[in-house]
């Protein structure tokens, strides 16, 4: 089965992202707006129980933190993805690193350098990308919120994603 690990922003930020995603993101109906900590990976039932235990330990290492979204950006020329740029924080980088480089986790290297973001448009032609990015980059985005959890998702047969388990950040009281 396919899994992924994400942070879901607040409903307010999801609504803003979805106002663009419904027009420019073919994955709009499959998964809510999110910040990916670990891309899609496969695991069986036994492996995912072990992974969930490791994620629980990782979640206790990090306190809730401030998430700041401050501009529209793009991954072009690598690919035609437009996104809300998220300010890099030690907590975000640490979560990402612990889910990739840690020998105790899965030990797989990420395909790309970690750029915290929330996708709002993808799978665009070069002309579409140029037009849409030109207009979206003029929009101001300035949003801050507190993040206190991340989610292990699994993919359903229809391609959509749903929460398998939620992990709260911080030490348990």
C-alpha positions as CSV (number, residue, x, y, z in Angstrom):
1,X,0.0,0.0,0.0
2,X,1.1,3.6,-0.6
3,X,1.7,6.0,2.2
4,X,2.9,9.6,2.6
5,X,3.6,12.0,5.5
6,X,2.2,15.5,5.5
7,X,1.2,18.6,7.5
8,X,-2.3,19.9,6.8
9,X,-2.5,23.6,7.3
10,X,-5.5,25.3,8.9
11,X,-8.9,25.4,7.1
12,X,-8.3,29.1,6.3
13,X,-5.1,28.4,4.4
14,X,-6.6,25.3,2.8
15,X,-9.5,27.4,1.5
16,X,-7.1,30.0,0.0
17,X,-5.0,27.2,-1.6
18,X,-8.1,25.4,-2.9
19,X,-9.4,28.6,-4.6
20,X,-6.5,28.1,-7.0
21,X,-6.1,24.3,-6.9
22,X,-9.6,23.6,-8.1
23,X,-8.6,25.3,-11.4
24,X,-4.9,24.5,-11.7
25,X,-4.2,21.2,-9.8
26,X,-5.5,17.9,-11.2
27,X,-4.9,16.3,-7.7
28,X,-7.5,18.8,-6.2
29,X,-10.1,16.1,-5.5
30,X,-7.6,13.5,-4.3
31,X,-5.9,15.2,-1.3
32,X,-6.4,18.4,0.6
33,X,-3.7,21.2,0.5
34,X,-0.7,20.0,2.4
35,X,3.0,20.4,3.1
36,X,4.8,17.1,2.2
37,X,7.3,15.8,4.8
38,X,7.8,12.4,3.1
39,X,6.8,11.6,-0.5
40,X,4.9,8.4,-1.4
41,X,6.4,5.2,-0.2
42,X,5.2,1.6,-0.1
43,X,4.9,-0.5,3.1
44,X,3.0,-3.7,4.2
45,X,0.9,-3.9,7.3
46,X,3.8,-5.0,9.6
47,X,6.2,-2.3,8.2
48,X,3.6,0.5,8.7
49,X,3.1,-0.5,12.3
50,X,6.9,-0.2,12.8
51,X,6.9,3.1,10.9
52,X,4.0,4.5,12.9
53,X,6.0,3.7,16.1
54,X,9.0,5.6,14.8
55,X,6.9,8.5,13.7
56,X,5.5,8.7,17.3
57,X,9.0,8.9,18.6
58,X,9.9,11.6,16.1
59,X,6.8,13.7,17.0
60,X,7.9,13.9,20.6
61,X,11.3,15.4,19.6
62,X,9.7,18.6,18.2
63,X,7.5,21.2,19.8
64,X,4.6,22.9,17.9
65,X,6.0,25.7,15.7
66,X,5.0,28.7,13.7
67,X,4.3,28.1,10.0
68,X,4.7,31.2,7.8
69,X,3.6,31.3,4.2
70,X,4.9,34.4,2.5
71,X,4.9,34.3,-1.3
72,X,4.0,32.4,-4.5
73,X,6.9,30.7,-6.2
74,X,7.6,28.0,-8.8
75,X,9.9,25.0,-9.4
76,X,10.3,25.9,-13.1
77,X,12.5,25.0,-15.0
78,X,12.7,21.6,-13.1
79,X,8.9,21.2,-13.4
80,X,5.8,23.4,-13.9
81,X,4.6,23.5,-10.3
82,X,3.4,26.7,-8.6
83,X,3.2,26.8,-4.8
84,X,2.9,28.8,-1.7
85,X,6.4,29.1,-0.3
86,X,6.7,28.2,3.4
87,X,9.5,29.7,5.5
88,X,12.0,27.1,6.4
89,X,12.1,26.4,10.2
90,X,14.5,24.1,12.1
91,X,11.5,22.0,13.2
92,X,10.4,21.5,9.6
93,X,13.9,20.6,8.4
94,X,14.3,18.3,11.4
95,X,11.1,16.5,10.8
96,X,12.0,16.0,7.1
97,X,15.5,14.9,7.9
98,X,14.4,12.4,10.6
99,X,12.0,10.9,8.1
100,X,14.7,10.4,5.4
101,X,18.3,10.3,6.6
102,X,17.8,8.6,9.9
103,X,19.1,5.0,9.8
104,X,16.4,4.1,12.2
105,X,13.7,5.2,9.9
106,X,13.6,4.3,6.2
107,X,17.0,5.6,5.2
108,X,16.0,6.7,1.7
109,X,17.3,9.9,0.3
110,X,14.7,12.4,-1.0
111,X,14.6,12.9,-4.7
112,X,14.9,16.7,-4.4
113,X,16.2,19.1,-1.8
114,X,13.6,19.9,0.8
115,X,11.7,23.1,-0.1
116,X,8.8,23.5,2.3
117,X,5.7,24.4,0.2
118,X,2.0,23.9,-0.5
119,X,1.3,23.2,-4.1
120,X,-1.5,25.3,-5.8
121,X,-0.9,24.4,-9.5
122,X,0.8,21.5,-11.3
123,X,1.0,19.5,-14.5
124,X,0.8,22.8,-16.5
125,X,2.1,23.3,-20.0
126,X,4.9,25.9,-20.4
127,X,2.5,28.5,-21.7
128,X,-0.1,27.8,-18.9
129,X,2.7,28.0,-16.3
130,X,3.9,31.3,-17.6
131,X,0.5,32.9,-17.7
132,X,-0.7,31.5,-14.3
133,X,2.6,32.2,-12.5
134,X,2.6,35.7,-13.9
135,X,-0.8,36.5,-12.4
136,X,-0.4,34.5,-9.1
137,X,3.0,35.9,-8.3
138,X,1.5,39.4,-8.1
139,X,-0.9,38.2,-5.4
140,X,0.3,38.8,-1.9
141,X,0.2,35.8,0.5
142,X,1.1,36.5,4.1
143,X,-0.2,33.8,6.5
144,X,1.0,32.5,9.8
145,X,-0.3,29.7,12.0
146,X,0.8,27.2,14.6
147,X,1.5,23.6,13.6
148,X,1.0,21.0,16.3
149,X,0.7,17.8,14.3
150,X,1.5,15.8,11.2
151,X,-0.3,12.9,9.5
152,X,0.6,9.5,8.0
153,X,-1.7,9.1,5.0
154,X,-2.6,6.1,2.9
155,X,-3.8,5.9,-0.7
156,X,-7.2,4.4,-1.4
157,X,-7.9,2.4,-4.6
158,X,-9.5,5.4,-6.3
159,X,-6.3,7.4,-5.9
160,X,-7.5,9.6,-3.1
161,X,-5.6,9.9,0.3
162,X,-6.9,9.6,3.8
163,X,-5.4,9.8,7.3
164,X,-4.0,6.5,8.7
165,X,-2.7,8.1,11.9
166,X,-2.1,11.6,13.4
167,X,1.0,12.5,15.5
168,X,0.9,15.5,17.9
169,X,4.1,17.4,18.3
170,X,5.7,17.8,21.7
171,X,6.2,15.8,24.8
172,X,3.2,14.2,26.3
173,X,2.0,15.8,29.6
